[in-house]
Amino acid sequence: MSYPSAPAEAAATTPPSAPKRTRLNIGWVMPPFVRELPVDAPDYETGAEQLYTLVTDLMPDRSDEDRFRFALALGSQMDLMLEANVIYAGLCLLEVEGRPSGSTIVVSQIEHESDDDEELLRTTQETLERTHPDDDYQRVDLPCGPALSRIGASGFVISAQWSPTGQEVAVQQSQIQVYIPLPGAREMLIFALDSPSSEDWDLHSELFAEILKTIDWGTDQEVEDYRAMRQSAPAAVEPTDGVKQELYWHSSRLMDAVALHGSMGGGQVTSVTCAECWAKGLRSACSARHGWSIGSVMNGDLTLALPRAVAAFASRGWQTETESGGNHARVWAEDEAPEQSAGYAFTASVDIEAGTFTAEVTAPCTRAAAPTDSLFG
């Protein structure tokens, strides 16, 4: 693991003559699978106990020796974190396609001497570029305000004393650091993500981007209300006209395939979070859905509607699945389908007694189509 160190120009302490600033209550939302390290433990003994409890929970099937070695390795970083003014540190340990995948998230809070946030970000970038000239720098606008991101790589060595193998191990990892000035205060937050799991970098960086979007400051109640809002539901974002038109086009193809006559209902297009992103802990909208229905349909026509639709889309290369005795179907487009339809899907069902055909057509996940080097999607 490695932890961010502040650039010298940005980390200077506030002189005694500086005007007093209001101390902010700062909050953000971490997914439940990010496990917090006890960087704020009141003393060494308490911190060691909390750390060993965490490691025991994370490694229930490993030996006491393995758990003790891992706890010591984590504990050896605590002094470094205190020197870097770390106020939060967490481990994001996941299993992706059957393999372990991990990252660390560290938050530092430093003081500076600038009264101009734009000037602060500019000088911070200049300082970083002298040390990391090959890294990628972006000025970004988070919901909490302007920020500077640095995307690059870092490395560290696990000494033989702490290595699980008993031998020195060199580790290379991808890294993002985001520098965020606090409004009305000569302080700045540094959020850092480090991950040695290069094959899962897109997942960890997207989770990190979602966490950055939850940063807020205000009263304790305001922060708590904001956290509850972010965790309860996806953000209500209006789908673009282009997304709506594509959904309407695919709905029209489905209507042509089922060939039903009756009264139309629904028709709303709503933003949604796809199941894959929701399972990863992401809550902001990444897709859109068009729901509609046809009512007052003769029973004989309804009986044939789903088989007609499934056959029509299967002939175009779509994947199909029928359930509930043939009264429910799911159809989705993979690589074999026409390029325009890749990623689209629909579910459809019939209620023979009510004489109703109901469908939902879903657009592809925008995160899945985002460039791999895009931090904020």
Residue pairs with C-beta under 8 A, 6 or more apart in sequence:
1 74
1 77
1 104
1 156
1 194
2 154
2 155
2 156
2 173
2 175
2 194
3 77
3 80
3 81
3 84
3 86
3 89
3 104
3 106
3 108
3 192
4 84
4 106
4 108
4 177
4 190
4 192
5 83
5 84
6 84
6 85
6 108
6 110
6 190
7 124
7 127
7 128
7 131
8 127
9 123
9 124
9 127
10 110
10 112
10 120
10 123
10 124
10 127
10 179
10 188
11 110
11 111
11 112
12 111
12 112
12 113
13 111
14 111
14 112
14 113
14 186
15 113
18 113
18 186
21 184
21 185
21 186
21 187
22 184
22 185
23 185
24 182
24 183
24 184
24 185
24 217
24 218
25 217
25 218
25 219
25 220
25 222
25 223
26 109
26 182
26 189
26 215
26 216
26 217
26 223
27 214
27 215
27 216
27 217
27 223
27 224
27 226
27 227
28 107
28 211
28 212
28 214
28 215
28 216
29 211
29 214
29 227
29 230
29 231
30 36
30 90
30 105
30 211
31 92
31 207
31 211
31 281
32 281
33 92
33 93
33 94
33 281
34 90
34 91
34 92
34 105
35 54
35 57
35 58
35 90
35 91
35 92
35 93
36 88
36 89
36 90
37 51
37 54
37 74
37 89
37 90
37 91
38 46
38 47
38 50
38 51
38 54
39 78
39 81
39 82
39 86
39 87
39 88
39 89
40 87
41 47
41 50
47 75
47 78
48 71
48 75
51 71
51 74
51 75
52 67
52 68
52 71
55 67
55 70
55 71
55 74
56 67
58 91
58 93
59 66
59 67
59 70
62 70
66 164
69 162
69 164
70 164
72 162
73 158
73 162
76 162
81 89
81 106
84 106
84 108
85 108
85 109
85 110
86 106
86 107
86 108
87 107
87 108
87 109
88 105
88 106
88 107
89 104
89 105
89 106
89 107
90 104
90 105
90 106
91 102
91 103
91 104
92 102
92 103
92 104
92 105
92 204
92 207
93 100
93 101
93 102
94 100
94 101
94 102
94 200
94 203
95 101
96 197
96 199
96 200
96 203
101 195
101 197
101 199
101 200
101 203
101 204
102 195
102 196
102 197
103 193
103 194
103 195
103 197
103 204
103 208
104 192
104 193
104 194
104 195
105 191
105 192
105 193
105 208
105 211
106 191
106 192
106 194
107 189
107 190
107 191
107 192
108 189
108 190
108 192
109 187
109 188
109 189
109 190
110 187
110 188
110 190
111 186
111 187
111 188
112 120
112 186
112 187
112 188
113 186
114 120
114 123
114 186
115 186
117 145
117 146
117 181
117 183
118 146
120 181
120 188
121 139
121 146
121 147
121 148
121 179
121 181
124 148
124 179
124 188
125 137
125 148
125 150
128 135
128 137
128 150
129 135
129 137
132 150
132 152
134 152
135 150
135 151
135 152
136 150
136 151
136 152
136 373
137 148
137 149
137 150
137 151
138 148
138 149
138 151
138 375
139 146
139 147
139 148
140 146
140 147
140 148
140 149
140 178
140 375
140 376
141 147
142 178
142 180
142 212
142 213
142 215
143 213
143 214
143 215
143 216
144 180
144 215
144 216
144 217
145 180
145 181
145 183
146 181
147 178
147 179
147 180
147 181
147 212
148 178
148 179
149 176
149 177
149 178
149 179
149 375
150 175
150 176
150 177
150 178
150 179
151 174
151 175
151 176
151 373
151 375
152 174
152 175
153 172
153 173
153 174
153 175
154 172
154 173
154 175
154 194
155 170
155 171
155 172
155 173
156 170
156 171
156 173
157 168
157 169
157 170
157 171
158 168
158 169
158 170
158 171
159 168
160 166
160 167
160 168
163 169
171 196
172 196
173 194
173 195
173 196
173 198
174 194
174 195
174 196
174 198
174 201
174 205
175 192
175 193
175 194
175 195
176 192
176 193
176 205
176 208
176 375
177 190
177 191
177 192
177 193
178 190
178 191
178 192
178 212
179 188
179 189
179 190
180 188
180 189
180 190
180 191
180 215
181 187
181 188
182 188
182 189
182 217
183 217
189 215
191 208
191 211
191 212
191 215
193 204
193 205
193 208
195 201
195 204
195 205
197 204
201 372
202 372
203 280
205 375
206 280
206 282
206 367
206 377
207 280
207 281
207 282
208 375
209 375
209 376
209 377
210 281
210 282
210 283
210 284
212 376
213 284
214 226
214 227
214 230
216 222
216 223
216 226
217 223
218 226
230 283
231 283
233 283
234 271
234 272
234 273
234 283
234 284
234 285
235 271
235 283
235 284
235 285
236 271
236 285
237 271
237 284
237 285
238 271
239 247
239 269
239 270
239 271
239 288
239 363
243 269
243 288
243 363
244 269
244 288
244 290
246 344
246 363
247 269
247 288
247 289
247 290
247 361
247 363
248 290
250 290
250 341
250 344
250 346
250 361
251 290
251 292
251 346
251 359
251 361
254 309
254 313
254 346
254 348
254 359
254 361
255 294
257 308
257 309
257 312
257 313
258 294
258 305
258 306
258 308
258 309
258 348
258 357
259 301
259 305
259 308
260 294
260 297
260 301
260 302
260 305
260 357
261 294
261 297
261 301
262 294
262 295
262 296
262 297
262 355
262 357
263 294
263 295
263 296
264 292
264 293
264 294
264 295
265 292
265 293
265 294
265 295
266 291
266 292
266 293
267 290
267 291
267 292
268 290
268 291
269 288
269 289
269 290
270 288
270 289
270 291
271 285
271 287
271 288
272 285
272 286
272 287
272 288
272 289
272 362
273 282
273 283
273 284
273 285
273 286
273 287
274 286
274 287
274 362
274 365
276 365
276 368
277 286
277 365
277 367
282 367
286 365
286 366
286 367
287 362
287 363
287 364
287 365
287 366
288 362
288 363
289 360
289 361
289 362
289 363
290 360
290 361
290 362
291 358
291 359
291 360
291 361
292 358
292 359
293 356
293 357
293 358
293 359
294 356
294 357
295 354
295 355
295 356
295 357
296 355
297 305
297 355
297 356
297 357
298 355
299 352
299 355
302 350
302 352
302 355
302 357
303 350
303 352
305 348
305 350
305 357
306 322
306 326
306 327
306 328
306 329
306 348
306 349
306 350
307 326
309 329
309 331
309 348
310 320
310 322
310 329
310 331
313 320
313 331
314 320
314 331
316 337
316 338
316 341
317 333
317 334
317 336
317 337
317 338
318 331
318 332
318 333
318 334
318 336
318 337
318 341
319 331
319 332
319 333
319 334
319 336
320 329
320 330
320 331
321 329
321 330
321 331
322 328
322 329
323 329
323 330
324 349
327 349
327 350
327 351
327 352
328 347
328 348
328 349
328 350
329 347
329 348
329 349
330 345
330 346
330 347
331 345
331 346
331 347
331 348
332 344
332 345
332 346
333 341
333 342
333 343
333 344
333 345
334 342
335 342
342 364
343 363
343 364
343 365
343 368
343 369
344 361
344 362
344 363
344 364
345 361
345 362
346 359
346 360
346 361
346 362
347 359
347 360
348 357
348 358
348 359
348 360
349 357
349 358
349 359
350 356
350 357
350 358
351 358
366 377
367 377
370 377
